[in-house]
Amino acid sequence: MAPFETLRRDLRTILHTMFGEPLPTFRRRSPLARHGHTLSSSATPETLVSRPVRIVEVVRETPDAVTLHLEDETGRAFAFHPGQFLSLLVSIEGVELRRAYSICTMPGGPRVAVTVKRVAGGRVSNHLVDRAAVGDRLAVLGPRGASASPWIRPRTATSSSSPAAAASRR
Ligand SMILES: Cc1cc2nc3c(=O)[nH]c(=O)nc-3n(C[C@H](O)[C@H](O)[C@H](O)COP(=O)(O)OP(=O)(O)OC[C@H]3O[C@@H](n4cnc5c(N)ncnc54)[C@H](O)[C@@H]3O)c2cc1C
């Protein structure tokens, strides 16, 4: 904000306070606003309801990382921005566990993929790395998460560069 603007705003605030008028509403700024970035709100009613998906491809990237390609059972496309994640609801021995995994495909296709890296002693990651198979059904919540890039827009490309290497480096 320019110094003159700041001075004007401060004077206006003082005058409003002195004469008992209500203060002008302060605008909430996102932490990245000064860089011109916007944080998209990620929670919509649609993303708060779980949706059934099927594993349509399993790529065992390394002994400790697996990429799961998912399709919505109803054929509905996934609308998401790069950087968002899905919450997978995985049933293990009758208990439903929820874990977040970043989407690692480009927006626009009928599928989404996530790469899961084994965590020592972790229940869901070990289960998925060792046991996930094509045809398995699970549910997901989301996509969720802020997209903070002003230059990244939803795209219609269907390409999917494998993020496995990145995931296995995490
Ligand atoms: C936004 C977001 C995005 C993510 N994206 C990815 C992704 O793309 N890929 C990915 O691989 N992961 C990702 N994660 C991490 C992922 O959500 C899981 O946390 C991870 O897979 C571990 O889950 P788990 O069930 O295997 O481990 P958990 O069972 O939750 O255990 C985690 C750790 O805690 C220890 N632990 C568990 N219970 C106890 C206990 N009672 N006492 C002591 N220690 C215990 C375990 O031994 C293990 O080391 C993401 C997380 C977030 C928040």
The ligand as a Gaussian input file, in Angstrom:
#p B3LYP/6-31G(d) Opt

LIG

0 1
 C       -2.466000     -32.758000       2.881000
 C       -1.698000     -34.056000       2.960000
 C       -1.254000     -34.652000       1.799000
 C       -0.545000     -35.843000       1.862000
 N       -0.102000     -36.404000       0.703000
 C        0.567000     -37.580000       0.755000
 C        1.017000     -38.204000      -0.469000
 O        0.809000     -37.696000      -1.585000
 N        1.683000     -39.389000      -0.363000
 C        1.950000     -39.973000       0.854000
 O        2.560000     -41.059000       0.870000
 N        1.512000     -39.423000       2.023000
 C        0.826000     -38.251000       1.997000
 N        0.368000     -37.683000       3.162000
 C        0.534000     -38.422000       4.433000
 C       -0.632000     -39.449000       4.598000
 O       -1.852000     -38.759000       4.778000
 C       -0.480000     -40.378000       5.805000
 O       -0.238000     -39.598000       6.948000
 C        0.638000     -41.385000       5.639000
 O        0.371000     -42.218000       4.523000
 C        0.760000     -42.266000       6.911000
 O       -0.460000     -42.884000       7.157000
 P       -0.472000     -44.334000       7.805000
 O       -1.883000     -44.720000       8.071000
 O        0.341000     -45.276000       6.988000
 O        0.304000     -44.095000       9.134000
 P       -0.336000     -44.023000      10.611000
 O       -0.946000     -45.334000      10.987000
 O       -1.192000     -42.815000      10.710000
 O        0.984000     -43.826000      11.442000
 C        1.883000     -42.726000      11.166000
 C        3.119000     -42.861000      12.037000
 O        2.753000     -42.797000      13.380000
 C        3.182000     -43.974000      14.040000
 N        2.145000     -44.356000      14.978000
 C        0.875000     -44.660000      14.683000
 N        0.205000     -44.954000      15.815000
 C        1.098000     -44.789000      16.816000
 C        1.044000     -44.949000      18.226000
 N       -0.096000     -45.300000      18.839000
 N        2.138000     -44.705000      18.946000
 C        3.278000     -44.343000      18.360000
 N        3.411000     -44.176000      17.050000
 C        2.349000     -44.420000      16.289000
 C        3.386000     -45.013000      12.966000
 O        4.348000     -45.988000      13.335000
 C        3.863000     -44.193000      11.842000
 O        5.252000     -43.966000      11.926000
 C       -0.301000     -36.473000       3.125000
 C       -0.758000     -35.860000       4.281000
 C       -1.434000     -34.686000       4.208000
 C       -1.903000     -34.040000       5.491000

